[in-house]
Amino acid sequence: CYTKPLDVASMLERLSQTLAQGMRGHVRNISLPSLLQLIEMERKTCTLAVESDGRTGYLYMTDGALIDARLGELQGDDAAIQIAGWKSSAMAS
């Protein structure tokens, strides 16, 4: 739980530590692009389940690179573009 004003460095460090532990969890109130940048910088491998307005899409990351995405019948770049365009989302890994 974080309080305002948000200490971004502390939040990113805590998020990085959690990702390093390989745990499952939920991430809220951080933009998807920011989270993807952190995953890329840390060269993490994970699956992100991104939820918005009753929809769930999946982003598959290997060594910090997006290797696949799925959203219903869509996959690959088409799915990733749709997911990235969602205005508000929550992530689980």
Buried (B, 14 or more C-beta within 10 A) or exposed (E): EEEEEEEEEEBBEEBBEBBEEEEEEEBEEBEBEBBBEBBBEBEBBBBBBBBBEEEBBBBBBEEBEBEBBBBEEBEEEEBBEBBBEBEEBBBBB
